[in-house]
Amino acid sequence: MSLHEVILACFALCMIVGAIISLKPLLARLTPHKGRSVSPDKSLVLEAHLSLDRTRRLSLVRCGQKEVLVLSGGATDVLLEWSSARAFAALLEDAP
């Protein structure tokens, strides 16, 4: 093998590896996730989540017609359930 052939082979290998790495996010979106089954009626849905700091996370989960606010990751987890804005404000005042 000449030096020119070795350089050409290394260049081709780098191009193939680069193509695989750049296409990985696209392939991840196109393939279905194993182990994650979505029910047709979507009775349990994660509406939104917010990272408060490196350990705590605030999540809004809808289960049927009810919405639940979950604060997790600290020393204790807090779960608040509400059906209207007024009831939610009352729950926030009563929360520890």
Summary of the structure (lengths in Angstrom):
residues: 96
radius of gyration: 24.2
end to end distance: 73.9
largest distance: 78.6
contacts: 177
relative contact order: 0.08
helix: 40%
strand: 28%
